[in-house]
Amino acid sequence: MAQPATKQPVSGLSEASRRSPIARPPDAWQGAFERAFRWTACGLAAGVVLLLAGVVFEVVRRAGGSMGKLGFAFLTDSVWDANGDRFGILPSIVGTLYTSALALLIGGGLGVTTAIVLSQGFLPRRAELVMKNVIELLAAIPSVVYGLWGIYVLIPALRPIADLLHEKLGFLPLFSTKLSGPGILPASLVLSIMILPTVTAIAREGMVAVPRRLAAAAYGLGATRWEVIFRVILPTARGGIFGALVLGFGRALGETMALAMLVGNTNRFGWSLLSPGNTLSALLANHFPEAGEVEVGALMCAALVLLLITLAVNALGSLIMRRARRGLTGLG
């Protein structure tokens, strides 16, 4: 015969629950620890913001004295002559955007494809985990190692292909010169590898966040696997994917050492992928050690331009990812 249910106290907690340490209100020491931890966390977060503001302020302060002297010609001139006090960064600005865009075209496409493979069950679980860890390890390789690999492995491997492209397609602006050594193409290829972990990880996160019921509904309507991927998964996760591409672009814009070793460091710009060029980060790395007072001011102005471009691109990527995450949360 079933026993009658024991009546619980009005509070909804049994006597044993009330005796549990979890149910007790925090004592004075726990309350003090919680307040200290909260204030410490807030202080550290504020410190990060102040650090960023301090970096921006210092760059602006150091560049402010030279901006008036250099004028608008600083952004439109193509000559960098420290002896003649003539400084122009137009080739470096265009070279920065050109190499980063090429890297995004290559690394972004490869990263999104890899994210599809890692998120849509194309591989066994163990192989997927291994591939994911290997891609993440690419982000741990120092930039100078990528530069050395590009010099001693990538450029020699590219030279026969570049000579063939120049011979057969030299009438096109993209292949109008020979690859004599460092150039835009080797730098862009190395950059594409360096941004691959960022694009893959964030794009995969966006695809995994797509509610499974959307794919299940598409399968229920008779859609194939590829139709679900291209008509359901990718359109739904497009905000996260686009945010991954923007953040990868920002990562490429700020890269320094590998580009300084591979781009050629020539203060001129050409559309040929096989010609040398220059970027803002490479310009800063190569000229700062021996710069005089006047040239330091010009370099700080170049650093300010690079800082503004990078901050704008990363802020745009973060905004896009936040909106995409809200949209996916709304889908349930």
Secondary structure as GFF3:
##gff-version 3
##sequence-region A 1 332
A	DSSP	alpha_helix	15	19	.	.	.	ID=ss1
A	DSSP	alpha_helix	28	70	.	.	.	ID=ss2
A	DSSP	alpha_helix	73	76	.	.	.	ID=ss3
A	DSSP	beta_strand	80	81	.	.	.	ID=ss4
A	DSSP	beta_strand	86	87	.	.	.	ID=ss5
A	DSSP	alpha_helix	90	103	.	.	.	ID=ss6
A	DSSP	pi_helix	104	108	.	.	.	ID=ss7
A	DSSP	alpha_helix	109	119	.	.	.	ID=ss8
A	DSSP	alpha_helix	125	137	.	.	.	ID=ss9
A	DSSP	three_ten_helix	138	140	.	.	.	ID=ss10
A	DSSP	alpha_helix	143	149	.	.	.	ID=ss11
A	DSSP	pi_helix	150	154	.	.	.	ID=ss12
A	DSSP	alpha_helix	155	169	.	.	.	ID=ss13
A	DSSP	three_ten_helix	173	175	.	.	.	ID=ss14
A	DSSP	alpha_helix	184	208	.	.	.	ID=ss15
A	DSSP	alpha_helix	212	220	.	.	.	ID=ss16
A	DSSP	alpha_helix	225	228	.	.	.	ID=ss17
A	DSSP	pi_helix	229	233	.	.	.	ID=ss18
A	DSSP	alpha_helix	234	236	.	.	.	ID=ss19
A	DSSP	alpha_helix	238	253	.	.	.	ID=ss20
A	DSSP	alpha_helix	257	262	.	.	.	ID=ss21
A	DSSP	alpha_helix	280	287	.	.	.	ID=ss22
A	DSSP	three_ten_helix	288	290	.	.	.	ID=ss23
A	DSSP	alpha_helix	293	331	.	.	.	ID=ss24
###
